[in-house]
Amino acid sequence: MNRPAGEGMGRRRFLAAAGLTAAAAALAATEGRAGAAAAIRPAAAGAFRVPIEDVRHTRTWMAWPDSTSIWGNTLGGVQQDIALIARTIAKYEPVYICANSGSAAKARSMCGSTVTVISTIPVDDCWMRDTGPVFRTDGSGGLDAVGLNFNGWGKKQAHSRDNLVAGRIASYVGVPFTAAALVGEGGAIEQDGAGTLMATRSSLVNKNRNPNRTEAQIEAALLAAYGASKVIWFDGVKGQDITDDHVDATSRFLTPGRAAVQMPLASDNDVYAKDARQQYQILSASTAADGTRMTVDQIQGPDYNKIRSANPDFLASYANYYLCNGAVISAHFGDTRADTAAKATLARLYPGRTVEQLNIDRLGTGGGGIHCVTQQQPVP
């Protein structure tokens, strides 16, 4: 989630601020329980690393939103978008949705029989990319998971349940789980599965997540958590959205040594347009962990004057797609020419996969997209 909020605070940031009192009151206990969740089982020894997203998945994990204090009168529409995403992915691989017990029946009704809804892992919101476990494989049939110690995007939103989701899912799956030595979110980090990461300083090297930690210390913790050896850092955009700029709305790894960046129109010159151009320049001048020069493709972003939504928080990111078994799940926004071009680009970048484009405009008003609400569990 990282579209600018315009003048003042946007809807999600305003509502997050409204929930700060509750979040602060529960913070000490919440973070203490995170440590307890991390002790479910010790991580297995071995060369575990987070694989690139296009490996085969066992299932996709999602979460069901039910909070009117967060979503207000848009909640019903957001639930429809979550259900649409879940049903679409379920055509290609199993989907498990964590729902609170009081809303599990509604989730089952809206998602249908092809989606599994479980009510034993309570949630605060729907952003499973940020709250869920980061699964790792060892190349020999082993699977474990790492938690990134979610703290409500720098204590901006109540998170006493979401803080525990990663460990609880790992326990449900029955895999070893450890807490990473940093606080962050999965959307701030991209991995190529072969040793290279991309990440935004604005989100991770930030006192609201990792106070009194140097960039070098945070980088070392990232590398250890992901089983990687190199981080390509972007400055990002701090303080303009609830996430402090997540990389997965702009830059994605396609294969080891190859990435794609969503580029703004030449006429766009806001902080996010400048950030995207900087990410493209940095990637184009970078090498992967094995020393090979990065190859960088472009995905042309839409014209914000031609999309359906006029909400200033809206995230119109084609790059925030999700890869599942045999398909690319992306969004369309109403700029017909750009939507068509983006679908063609994704088909070219992922030959052999079906490209599904969905209307998720209600979710987009929350500043997020399809990748933000999904988390893959790779086949060991």
N, C-alpha and C positions, 0 to 999 in steps of 0.2 A: 504494500500500500504506500504510494508515495506521490500522489498528485498534490500540487499546492492548494492551500486553503483560501487563497485570495486575501482580501482585507480582513484582519482580525482572525479569530479562530473559526475554522470550519465546523461542520456538524459533529464529526466524530471527535475532534479535539475538544469542542465545547462540552460534549457529553462526558468525555473522559475526565475533564476538569471537574465536572459535577460529581464524579465518583471518586475523587481523590481522597476525601475524608475517610470513606470506608476502606479504600485501599491502604491508606497510611495506617489506619487502626489495626488492620490485619497483617501488615507487612512482616513484622518480626516473626509472628507465628507461622505465616505462610512460608517464609524463606527457611525457617527451621524445619518445617515439614518437608521442604524440598530436599534437604539433606537426608532426612529419613527415607524418602522415596528413592534417593540415589543408592541407598544401601540394600535395595531389594536382593541383589546378588552381585558379587564382584565380577568385574569384566574378565573375560577369558584372555589368557595370554595369546599373543600371535600378532601377525601383521594385518590388523583390521583397518579398513579404510572405507570411506563413503563412496560407493560407486556412482558413476554418472547416471543421470536420470533415465536414459533410454535403455538400460538393462531390463530384463524381464522382471515383472513384479508378481509377488504373491497376492497383494491386495493394495488398495488405496484407502487411506484413513481420512475421515472428514469429521466435522463437528456441527451440531445443530444449534443455531442461535435461537434463544427464546426470551431475551431481555428487552423489554420496552424501555428501560432506563438507558440502554445503549442505542437502540434503533428507533425508538419512538413509533410513529405511525407508519414507518416504512418496513417494520418487522415482517409483516405478511408477505410483502413483495420480495424481501431478502430470502425468506424461507422458500419461496417459489423458485428463486434462482439457485439456491443450494440444492434443492430437490432436482432441478433440471440438470445441474452439473453431475450429481450423483447418478441419476438414471442414465445419462449419456456415457459416463465412464463405465458403468456396470454392463454396457454392451460389450466391453472389451476385457474387463477383469473384475474380480470381486471388489465391492465397496463396503466398508464398515463405517458407520456413523455413530459417534458418541453423542448421546442425548441425555439430558436430565430426565429423571423418572417421570416428572409431571408433563413432559412434552414428547416423550418417546412414542406414544400412540399417534400423535399428530405427525411426527416425523415418518413413521411407518406408513401412514395413510398417504402422505404426499409423495414419498419416495417410491412406494410400490414394492412388490415382492422380490424384485431383483436386487434390492439393497438391504443389507443387514444393519439393523439399528440395535445398539446395545445401550442399556441404561445403567450400567455399573460403573461408568467413568463419567462423573459430572463435569460440566464445562461452564465457562462464563460467556464465551463468544465462539465464533466460527473459524478463527484464523489458525487452522491446524498446521500450516507451514511454519508458524512461529512457535506454537505451543507443543507440537507433537515431538516424538522421539526422532532423532536422526539415526537411521539404521545403517549399520556397517557390515561388510562381508570380509572374509579372509581368503577367498578364492579356493577354499577347500571344504566348502559346505557349512562353514561356521557363520553365525549371525549374532550380532549384539546391537546395542543401542546406546546412544549418548543423549543426554539432556542438556539444553543450553541455558537452564536456570531462568526461564522466562519471568520477567518482572514487570509486565504490563507496559512494555515499550518505554522503560525508564520511569516506572511508577506513574504513568499517565492514566491508567485504567485499572479498576478493581480486577484482581487476578488470583484470588485465593484458590479457585478450582483449576484454572488454566495452568497455574504454576505446578500442579501435580500431574497433569495429563501425560507428560512424556514417560514418567516412571510407571504410571498405572497401565499405559498401553504396553510397555515392555513387559510388565508382569503378566498382563492378559495373554500376550503372545508367548511368554515363557522363555525370554532371552535375557542374558546378562545385561545389566544396565549400570552406567556410571554417569555422574554429573561432570560436565566439562569444567575446566578451571577458569571460566569466564561467564559473563552474562550476555546473552544475545538472542537473536532470532534467526530461524532458518532462512527467511527471506533476505537477510543481509549478506548471505554467503552463497556462492555458487562453486561447485566442484566439478572437475573433469574426470574424476576417478583414477587419474594417473599421476597425481601429485601436485596439481595446481589448483589454487583457489582464487576467486575474485571476491572482494569485500569492500564495503564502504566505511571509511573512517568515521563519517558523521554519525553512523549508528552504533558502531562498536567501540571506537576510541572516544568515548563520551562519558562524562562523569555521572550521567544518569543511569548508566549500566555498569561501567567499570572504573569507579573512582580510584584515584591514586595508583593506577596501573599505566605503565608506559606502553607505547605502541608495540615495542619489542616483546614485552611480556604478554600482551594480548595476542600477538601473532604466534608466539610459541604455544599458547594454549589452543589456538585455532588449529595449528598444524597437528598437535597431538590428538585433538578431538576427531579430526577428519582423516588422520593417517596420511597427511600430505607433507610436502617439503617446500612449497613456495606459495606466497600470497601476492597477487596483483592488487594493489590498493587503489581505490578511487577516493577522492576527497568527499564526494557526496554533497548533500544539502542538509544542514543541521537546523532543527527548530521550525521547519515549515510544514511538517506533517507529523502524525503521531509516531511514525516509525523512524524519523530522522533519515529517511531515504534508503529504501531497500534496493539492492542491486537487481533483484529478479524482475523488476518492472522495466529494466532498461537493457541489461546485458546478460546473455546466457551462453553457456558452453554447448556446442554442438557435438564435438568429439574432442579428444585430447589434442590440444594445439589449434583448435578452431572454435571461434565464438561468433555470436551475432549480437548486434546492437540496434535497438530501435532508434531511428534518427528523426529529429524534429523537422518540420518544414523550414526552409531557409529564412522565412519571415518570422519564425518564432525565436524569441530572445529572452525568455524568462529564465529563472534560475535552473529549472529542470532541463530546458533546452541546452543551456550552457553545460550542464552536468553531463548530458548524453554525448555531446560533442567531445568533451574531455575524456569520457570513458572510451569512446572510439579511438581517439588519438593515443591514449595510454596503451590500450590493447594492441593497436597496430604497431607500436614501438616495443612491445614486450616479447619475451620468450617464455615458453612453457617450462615446466620443471626439468624436462630432459634437454633443454637448451635450444630446441627448435623455435624458429620465429612463428609467432602467432599469425594465423590467417583470420581475417575478420570480415564477416558478411554484414549487410545492412538490411533491416526491416524498416520500411518507410512508415512512419507514424501517420495518423489521420489529421485532418484539418479540424481543430476544435470548434471552428465556426460552422461545420457541416455535420457534426455528430448529433444524435438525438438529445443527449442530456446537456442542459445548460448549468448544471450544478458545478460550482467552482471546485468542489472536492473530487470531482469525477476522475477516475483513472481510466484513460483510453489506451491501454497497453496491449498490443498484440504480442509483445515479448513475454507477457505474463501467462504464457500457455502452459499446459500440463501434458507431459508425455505418459501415455499408458500403453498397454500391450497392443501394438498395431495401430495406434491412433495418436493424433495431436489434437488436444482439446483447447480451442482458442475462443476469442470473442469477436463480435462485430459491433460497430458503434453507430452505424447510420450514414457514414461517409462512404457511399457505395463504391466509388472508385478505389479508395484506400482499402476498404474491406476486401474487395476482390483481389487487389494486388497483394495484400498480406496473405490471403489464403494461398495464392499461387506461390509466393515466396516460401511459405512453410512447407508446401508440397515439394518444392525443389530442395529445400534443406533436409527434409526427411522423406526421401523416396521410399515408396512401398508402404507408407502409413496413410491411413485415412485422415483427412483434416476436417474436423467438426468445428463449425463456428456457431456460437450461441449468443443470444441476447441476454446478458446478465446486467442490465443497466441499473437495477436496484442495488445490487451488490457493489457496482462501480461507484455509486454515490458515497459509499463508505470508504472510498479510497483504495479498494483492493480488487483483485481479480481471481481468476481460476487457479493459478499457481498458489496464490496466497491461502486458499482454503483446502488444499490437498497436501497429503504427505504420502510418499510411496514407501512400501515395504518390499524391498527387492528379494528375489529368489536367492537363497544362499549359494 
